[in-house]
Every structure is written in C-alpha cells, then in structure tokens.
C-alpha cells in the first residue's frame, strides 16, 4: 500500500511506495528539493553574491566573492572591462607623448616618442599639401628635374603598359643565377630592374621585358637596346686592353720591330674601310722562329668567347704560318708577346 507523506516545502501531501517511505523523503519533487539546497541550506554556501558598482558604466551588479579575491569584479561585463583598460592605456600613453604644433593651423599634435623628430609637423594631409606648395618649389622639390618630365608622371606611364610582381623578380634573379644580364657580374649586393626594350621606345612593363642589371650597367645603358650596349661595351673593353698592351711595351726595344703600329683595333671605321670584323684585334708583323707574325684575338676575362667565324680566322692564320691565339685580358696578351719575342 502507498504511504501518504507531507512535503516540507509546499505543504502538500503526496504518496510514495513503502520502500521509498523508509528513506524519509522531505520533498515531493525535484523543484521543491532544489529549494531546500539554496542559500544557507547549500553545503557549499560561501556567503552568496556581493553587490558591486561597475567602474565604467556605474551600474550595480553582483559578483562572487572568489572573483573579488582574485582581483576581478570591477566591471559588470567584458565590454566595460575592455573599454576601461583601453582608456587607462590611452591616458598613460598621453603622458609620454611628445607635444608639437601644426605649421599651418597651429593645432596641437601628440606624437609617440618612438617616431622620428620630424614627425608631427602637420596635423593632416590637407595642411601638409598647403605647406609643401610653399616649401617644395624649384630645387627644393625632390622630384625637380630642371623642367624635364617628373618621375611620378613617368611611373604612371610605365604602369599603364603592364605590371609584374615581386615573385617575378625573384624568379628572374634565379634564372640569371644572381648575375648581371650584360656584364655577368654578381648582383647579390644589389641590382636594378631594367626594361630590355626601354619605355621610351614603346617597351612594355611586363615580366618578358624585365632584366636585372648591376647599378653600373643600368646607369650607362640609358635608353639603348642590349645588343647596342653590349657592342659598345665590348669595343671599349678590347680597346682598353690593347691600350694597356701598347702602354706596357711603349719605349722598349721591341718597338723597332713594329710595322705601322703595335696593334690595330677592328672598329666600325676599319670595317667600312674593308677590314673583316672577325679578324684578330692585335697584329705583330715580326717573324720569330717558325712563325711569320703574331695575331691575338682579345677577349674579356669573364663572359666573352670567340665566335665560330673568329675560330675559323685563327685556324686559317695558323695554317698560313702565323701564331694566332685567343687571350683573355691584356696581362695574358703581354705574356704571349714576351714569349713570342723570346
């Protein structure tokens, strides 16, 4: 038979089985049972919530005592806490700010101590533009080119004919193996981006028209095509090497053996006069031993090799009884001449 009991919370009667009645229940439901374990009746009771006032929005809120002991419970929500910490940091940073005044509108400007000393001159871009209209005139302007087209206008014209990315420049660097595209010198210390067909000759600003040069080659190339610049560079290098050889042997006893000069440079004037452009640069018409004379094809020390036509010339001269060789640099040519004259 069910046993009738009285709930200690809601004061209502309820029935339970005899086995359940032996456990002495005090509540008729979980709802009534939870009310018995609130506040002081809870075995984990530690004094309840504490009323506080938010330091940011000044509203009342309740917080647990353990949060107050941990140093929290100062703000009612996370948004108020973040706003309060932000305002504290801003006030502390203002105390460390450097104070200056705008040159145009005399407005107060606060700048960080880490910024350069020249920062804080103008309060806005509008004031900066007005100030630059007066201060940056004529030679004081960094873009001053004595009336020539400013670099900013040229950059706009270049950008209108294509573009490239930084990754394209890195690929070009690896494709050139870290060497200048003209003189084959290392560009690991620095390089310039050059247009193969110059922009002034309607060249485009794309990856296919980009090459990396050393600063010297880029500044001396100007608006020339690579073929034209290389031809002038080779002619100048060979001429310098020959002049060094002539200067070395100038005033020595071997000068009496020369015929019409120690050497002849195959220039454009000589080609127009009928000289083959593939003939050797250096000619010494003095017999020595089994040779009728000496012929030297001068090349640069790096990145310069004889063409098939020049090799054919040297082979024909060797078969004709001349000593025809290839020398890289005037030092090697000097040693060959000294060995030839004995």
BASEZA-964545 format. One line per 3 residues: number of its first residue (from 1); their letters; for each residue x negated, z, y of C-alpha. Coordinates in pm, whole numbers, always signed. Each point is the difference from the previous one (the first is absolute). Last residue first. Example, Ala and Ser with C-alpha at 12.3 -4.5 7.8 and 13.67 -1.06 7.14 Angstrom:
2 = sa = -1367/+714/-106 ~ +137/+66/-344
This chain:
342 = xxx = -11188/-7673/+3541 ~ +214/-221/+221 ~ +289/+14/-250
339 = xxx = -32/+378/-55 ~ +14/+60/+375 ~ +302/-234/+31
336 = xxx = +183/+172/-289 ~ -70/+348/+145 ~ +133/-106/+343
333 = xxx = +316/-147/-157 ~ +65/+331/-182 ~ -32/+186/+328
330 = xxx = +214/-259/+183 ~ +309/+77/-206 ~ +124/-135/-332
327 = xxx = -231/-281/-105 ~ +92/-312/-202 ~ -285/-224/-122
324 = xxx = -133/-355/+34 ~ -372/-60/-74 ~ -34/-374/+43
321 = xxx = -116/-255/-257 ~ +299/-237/-11 ~ +158/+180/-296
318 = xxx = -1/+322/+203 ~ +162/-182/+294 ~ +276/-142/-223
315 = xxx = +68/+346/-146 ~ +20/+157/+346 ~ +248/-265/+122
312 = xxx = +219/+46/-311 ~ +5/+376/+58 ~ +110/-67/+361
309 = xxx = +287/-219/-122 ~ +108/+267/-252 ~ +13/+256/+284
306 = xxx = -268/+263/+50 ~ +109/+367/+6 ~ +82/+248/+277
303 = xxx = +173/+339/-50 ~ -293/+223/+87 ~ -361/-78/+99
300 = xxx = +99/-301/+208 ~ -127/-337/-104 ~ -298/-221/+88
297 = xxx = -62/-322/-196 ~ -378/-46/+0 ~ -198/-325/-34
294 = xxx = -380/-2/-40 ~ -228/-303/-9 ~ -180/-255/-218
291 = xxx = -41/+244/-287 ~ -272/-6/-271 ~ -237/+227/+191
288 = xxx = +122/+40/+356 ~ +112/-292/+213 ~ +127/+73/+355
285 = xxx = +340/-115/+125 ~ +174/+337/+28 ~ +382/-42/+26
282 = xxx = +254/+285/+31 ~ +374/-60/+7 ~ +26/-194/-324
279 = xxx = +231/-309/-8 ~ +373/+54/-53 ~ +98/-96/+358
276 = xxx = -163/-340/-46 ~ -187/-103/+315 ~ +143/-306/+179
273 = xxx = -21/+87/+371 ~ +351/+147/-13 ~ -122/+234/-274
270 = xxx = -294/+105/+219 ~ +235/+76/+290 ~ +230/+201/-230
267 = xxx = -294/+211/-107 ~ -240/-36/-292 ~ -276/+228/+124
264 = xxx = -352/-149/-8 ~ -310/+200/-76 ~ -372/+32/+83
261 = xxx = +2/-266/+264 ~ -78/-377/+33 ~ -242/+20/-295
258 = xxx = -154/+341/-63 ~ -355/+35/-137 ~ -141/+123/+331
255 = xxx = +249/+293/-10 ~ -163/+135/-317 ~ -272/+172/+201
252 = xxx = +234/+257/+155 ~ +147/+3/+350 ~ +363/-10/-115
249 = xxx = +34/+76/-371 ~ +222/+304/+46 ~ +191/-149/+294
246 = xxx = +75/-315/-199 ~ +126/+207/-296 ~ +217/+214/+229
243 = xxx = +135/-313/+170 ~ +93/-139/-341 ~ +194/+316/-90
240 = xxx = +177/-1/+337 ~ +101/-365/-43 ~ +130/+72/-349
237 = xxx = +212/+288/+127 ~ +133/-197/+299 ~ +96/-298/-216
234 = xxx = +163/+226/-259 ~ +203/+179/+269 ~ +111/-324/+166
231 = xxx = +121/-139/-334 ~ +166/+333/-89 ~ +187/+4/+333
228 = xxx = +131/-354/-40 ~ +114/+59/-359 ~ +162/+334/+91
225 = xxx = +205/-161/+279 ~ -93/+100/+351 ~ +208/+219/+233
222 = xxx = -262/+270/+61 ~ -252/+7/-289 ~ -250/+218/+184
219 = xxx = +219/+310/+20 ~ +135/-31/-355 ~ -347/-64/-143
216 = xxx = -147/+311/+166 ~ +295/+228/-92 ~ -26/-86/-372
213 = xxx = +275/-228/-119 ~ +317/+44/-204 ~ +224/-304/-56
210 = xxx = +365/-74/+76 ~ +178/-340/+0 ~ +155/+35/-346
207 = xxx = +117/+351/+83 ~ +208/-117/+297 ~ -51/-8/+378
204 = xxx = +26/-377/+40 ~ -256/-229/+165 ~ +116/-220/+288
201 = xxx = -354/-75/+121 ~ -1/+295/+243 ~ +109/+215/-293
198 = xxx = -328/-81/-169 ~ -1/-171/-344 ~ -186/+249/-220
195 = xxx = +153/+288/+197 ~ -227/+305/+18 ~ +46/+367/-92
192 = xxx = -312/+191/+103 ~ -219/+214/-226 ~ -159/+342/-24
189 = xxx = -264/+200/-190 ~ +90/-161/-334 ~ -40/-347/+150
186 = xxx = -303/-103/-205 ~ -161/-329/+107 ~ +118/-328/-156
183 = xxx = -64/-191/+331 ~ +337/-179/+20 ~ +269/+184/-203
180 = xxx = -167/+335/+66 ~ -41/+204/-318 ~ +202/+280/-162
177 = xxx = +58/-199/-320 ~ +184/-274/+198 ~ +298/+40/-235
174 = xxx = -26/+378/+34 ~ +25/-21/+381 ~ +282/-258/-20
171 = xxx = +196/+234/-228 ~ -49/+286/+249 ~ +114/-224/+287
168 = xxx = +311/-99/-196 ~ +77/+370/-64 ~ -6/+57/+376
165 = xxx = +280/-251/+36 ~ +23/-351/+147 ~ +199/-178/+269
162 = xxx = +113/-342/+116 ~ -3/-228/+304 ~ +191/+225/+244
159 = xxx = -250/+279/-56 ~ -277/-213/+153 ~ +201/-79/+315
156 = xxx = +90/+366/+45 ~ -367/+94/-47 ~ -102/-258/+261
153 = xxx = +244/+149/+251 ~ -143/+348/-65 ~ -357/-132/+38
150 = xxx = +64/-106/+357 ~ -37/-373/+87 ~ -295/-47/+232
147 = xxx = +23/+121/+361 ~ -323/+194/-1 ~ +67/+146/-345
144 = xxx = +143/+342/+86 ~ +170/+152/-306 ~ -158/+343/+60
141 = xxx = +142/-3/+358 ~ -240/+158/+250 ~ -148/-347/+68
138 = xxx = +318/-114/+174 ~ +276/+259/+6 ~ +50/+296/-229
135 = xxx = +50/+286/+250 ~ +306/-120/+193 ~ +215/-160/-267
132 = xxx = -139/+256/-244 ~ +168/+284/+191 ~ +340/-166/-3
129 = xxx = -32/-74/-374 ~ -102/+361/-70 ~ +300/+131/+194
126 = xxx = +233/-210/-217 ~ -190/+92/-313 ~ +75/+367/+63
123 = xxx = -155/+325/+131 ~ -327/-154/+114 ~ -352/+148/-1
120 = xxx = +72/+232/-291 ~ -283/-134/-214 ~ -340/-46/+171
117 = xxx = -130/+328/-142 ~ +53/-115/-355 ~ +271/+176/-210
114 = xxx = -90/+308/-207 ~ +99/+233/+285 ~ +357/-131/-26
111 = xxx = +162/-145/+311 ~ +261/+141/+238 ~ +96/-221/+295
108 = xxx = +147/+112/+335 ~ +139/-288/+206 ~ -199/-128/+299
105 = xxx = +204/-326/-4 ~ -293/-247/-7 ~ -314/+190/-98
102 = xxx = +188/+220/-249 ~ -107/+366/+4 ~ -209/+199/-247
99 = xxx = +37/+319/-205 ~ -190/+49/-327 ~ +213/+159/-272
96 = xxx = -104/+326/-170 ~ +290/+210/+132 ~ +235/-287/-72
93 = xxx = -109/+8/-366 ~ +117/+361/-37 ~ +337/-81/+153
90 = xxx = +44/-302/-224 ~ -94/+200/-310 ~ +261/+266/+87
87 = xxx = +264/-265/+67 ~ -63/-162/-337 ~ +18/+335/-181
84 = xxx = +340/+72/+161 ~ +139/-345/-76 ~ -113/+26/-364
81 = xxx = +163/+344/-40 ~ +326/-111/+164 ~ +17/-299/-238
78 = xxx = -83/+222/-298 ~ +292/+233/+67 ~ +93/+341/+148
75 = xxx = -341/+75/+147 ~ -222/+309/-19 ~ +73/+97/-362
72 = xxx = -354/-42/-116 ~ -306/+228/-2 ~ +0/+89/-371
69 = xxx = +163/+340/+77 ~ +280/-182/+183 ~ +55/-226/-301
66 = xxx = +19/+307/-228 ~ +272/+151/+218 ~ +234/-295/-62
63 = xxx = +141/-184/+301 ~ +317/+4/+202 ~ +67/-208/+309
60 = xxx = +77/+52/+370 ~ -60/-294/+236 ~ -264/-7/+275
57 = xxx = -77/-374/-55 ~ -381/+39/-22 ~ -87/+364/-85
54 = xxx = +300/+25/-233 ~ +153/+351/+16 ~ -8/+219/-315
51 = xxx = +246/+184/-226 ~ -148/+141/-320 ~ +142/-86/-343
48 = xxx = +55/+270/-265 ~ -191/+329/-57 ~ -188/-80/-316
45 = xxx = +274/-30/-265 ~ -139/-114/-336 ~ +229/+240/-199
42 = xxx = +302/-147/+185 ~ +264/+271/+72 ~ -143/+53/+351
39 = xxx = +99/-351/+105 ~ +165/-208/-271 ~ +14/+78/-372
36 = xxx = +366/+123/-22 ~ +118/-312/+177 ~ -162/-213/-271
33 = xxx = +216/+180/-266 ~ +320/-79/+191 ~ -82/-371/+1
30 = xxx = -123/+16/-360 ~ +342/+125/-110 ~ +200/+313/-91
27 = xxx = -260/+252/+107 ~ -119/+337/-138 ~ -52/-79/-369
24 = xxx = -47/+307/-229 ~ -191/-166/-289 ~ +253/+144/-258
21 = xxx = +276/-201/+175 ~ -172/-325/-103 ~ +35/+84/-369
18 = xxx = +362/+105/+56 ~ +82/-340/+158 ~ +66/-10/+376
15 = xxx = +311/+26/+216 ~ +15/+17/+378 ~ +146/+235/+258
12 = xxx = -68/-54/+368 ~ -180/+237/+236 ~ -194/-291/+164
9 = xxx = -341/+166/-33 ~ +24/+273/-268 ~ +204/-226/-232
6 = xxx = +243/+207/-219 ~ +9/-40/-380 ~ +255/-99/-268
3 = xxx = -130/-22/-356 ~ +95/-291/-220 ~ +134/+82/-353
